[in-house]
Amino acid sequence: MKSYNIRIYGIFINEQNELLVTDEFRHGTEITKFPGGGLEWGEGTIECLKREFREELNCEIEIVGHFYTTDFFQQSAFHSHHQLISIYYKVKVTEPLAIPISKTKYDFEKTEGAQSFRWISVSKITTDDFTFPIDQKVAVMLKNHSD
């Protein structure tokens, strides 16, 4: 059965104009993406993003505004019968981050679910910094907004 997979992501840019990204090991693959994840039944999109930031980064966020919603067909990389719809919000954290921030890509043991976070300068973002096509489009949009 074909279905939709709705993903909600946060764009968090610090005072040094750096974007927070997450490196993860999922389905046996190293991936880099924006913090966030899947919408659960009964959640609104903002509620989902706040939950994801609490779970992944142990922090509370405020939504600054909507940035982008997928406007093209994208099949899931992991489930061929799913169409992805991704929604991106600009966010700010309401307290200092209390998680380790790495300077190295994929700074973890390659076990399912492993995750680390790092900063990328917005002025230096490229599509190669991200694994998935929708994130790559958003990266280009962010870079164009910062120029």
C-alpha positions as CSV (number, residue, x, y, z in Angstrom):
1,M,0.0,0.0,0.0
2,K,1.3,3.4,-0.9
3,S,1.3,6.1,1.8
4,Y,2.7,9.4,2.9
5,N,5.5,9.9,5.4
6,I,5.5,13.3,6.9
7,R,8.8,14.6,8.3
8,I,9.2,17.8,10.4
9,Y,12.6,19.5,10.7
10,G,14.1,22.4,12.6
11,I,16.5,24.9,11.1
12,F,18.6,26.2,14.1
13,I,21.2,28.8,13.3
14,N,23.4,30.1,16.1
15,E,24.9,33.6,16.6
16,Q,27.9,32.7,14.5
17,N,25.7,32.0,11.5
18,E,26.2,28.2,11.8
19,L,23.5,25.6,11.1
20,L,23.0,22.7,13.5
21,V,23.0,19.3,11.7
22,T,22.7,15.8,12.9
23,D,24.9,12.9,11.6
24,E,23.2,9.5,12.1
25,F,23.5,5.9,11.4
26,R,20.2,4.5,10.2
27,H,19.4,1.4,8.2
28,G,23.1,0.6,7.9
29,T,23.9,4.0,6.3
30,E,25.6,7.2,7.5
31,I,23.3,10.2,6.9
32,T,23.5,13.9,7.6
33,K,20.2,15.8,7.9
34,F,18.4,18.5,9.9
35,P,17.3,17.8,13.4
36,G,13.7,16.5,13.5
37,G,11.8,13.4,12.5
38,G,8.5,11.8,11.8
39,L,5.1,13.1,12.6
40,E,3.2,10.8,14.9
41,W,-0.5,10.1,14.8
42,G,-2.4,12.7,16.8
43,E,0.4,15.4,16.6
44,G,0.4,18.7,14.9
45,T,3.6,19.7,13.1
46,I,4.9,22.1,15.7
47,E,4.1,19.7,18.5
48,C,6.1,17.1,16.6
49,L,9.1,19.3,16.2
50,K,9.1,20.4,19.8
51,R,9.0,16.7,20.8
52,E,11.8,15.8,18.4
53,F,14.1,18.5,19.9
54,R,13.3,17.4,23.4
55,E,14.1,13.7,22.5
56,E,17.2,14.4,20.3
57,L,18.7,17.6,21.9
58,N,17.1,17.6,25.4
59,C,16.0,21.2,24.9
60,E,12.9,23.3,24.4
61,I,12.5,25.4,21.2
62,E,10.4,28.3,19.9
63,I,9.2,28.3,16.3
64,V,10.4,31.4,14.5
65,G,8.5,30.6,11.3
66,H,7.8,28.3,8.5
67,F,10.7,28.0,6.0
68,Y,9.7,25.3,3.4
69,T,7.4,22.4,2.6
70,T,8.2,19.9,0.0
71,D,6.8,20.9,-3.4
72,F,7.9,18.0,-5.5
73,F,7.5,14.2,-5.4
74,Q,10.2,12.5,-3.3
75,Q,10.1,8.7,-2.7
76,S,11.5,7.6,0.6
77,A,15.1,6.2,0.5
78,F,14.2,3.5,3.0
79,H,10.6,2.6,2.0
80,S,9.8,2.5,-1.7
81,H,6.0,2.7,-1.1
82,H,6.3,6.0,0.9
83,Q,6.1,9.5,-0.5
84,L,7.9,12.0,1.7
85,I,6.5,15.3,2.6
86,S,9.0,17.4,4.7
87,I,8.2,20.6,6.5
88,Y,11.0,22.9,7.8
89,Y,10.7,25.5,10.5
90,K,13.2,28.0,11.6
91,V,13.6,27.6,15.3
92,K,15.5,29.1,18.3
93,V,16.4,27.2,21.5
94,T,15.1,28.7,24.7
95,E,18.1,27.5,26.7
96,P,21.8,26.8,25.9
97,L,22.4,23.4,24.3
98,A,23.6,20.9,26.8
99,I,24.6,18.2,24.3
100,P,28.0,17.4,23.0
101,I,28.7,19.1,19.7
102,S,31.3,17.4,17.4
103,K,33.7,18.9,15.0
104,T,33.9,15.6,13.1
105,K,31.4,14.2,10.7
106,Y,29.9,10.8,11.9
107,D,31.6,11.0,15.3
108,F,30.1,7.8,16.6
109,E,30.4,4.0,16.5
110,K,28.4,2.7,13.6
111,T,25.5,1.1,15.5
112,E,21.9,1.5,14.5
113,G,20.5,4.7,15.8
114,A,23.8,6.3,16.6
115,Q,23.8,10.1,16.4
116,S,26.0,13.2,16.8
117,F,25.5,16.9,16.2
118,R,27.8,19.5,14.6
119,W,27.7,23.0,13.2
120,I,28.1,24.0,9.5
121,S,28.8,27.6,8.5
122,V,25.7,28.8,6.6
123,S,28.0,30.7,4.2
124,K,29.8,27.4,3.3
125,I,26.8,25.0,3.0
126,T,26.7,22.8,-0.1
127,T,24.4,20.1,-1.2
128,D,27.1,17.6,-0.4
129,D,26.7,18.4,3.3
130,F,23.3,16.6,3.2
131,T,22.3,13.1,2.3
132,F,18.7,13.5,1.1
133,P,17.4,15.5,-1.9
134,I,14.8,17.6,0.1
135,D,17.5,18.6,2.7
136,Q,19.8,19.5,-0.2
137,K,17.2,21.8,-1.7
138,V,16.7,23.5,1.7
139,A,20.5,23.9,2.1
140,V,20.6,25.8,-1.2
141,M,17.7,27.9,-0.1
142,L,19.4,28.7,3.2
143,K,22.7,29.6,1.5
144,N,20.9,31.9,-1.0
145,H,19.1,33.6,1.8
146,S,22.4,34.3,3.6
147,D,24.2,35.7,0.6
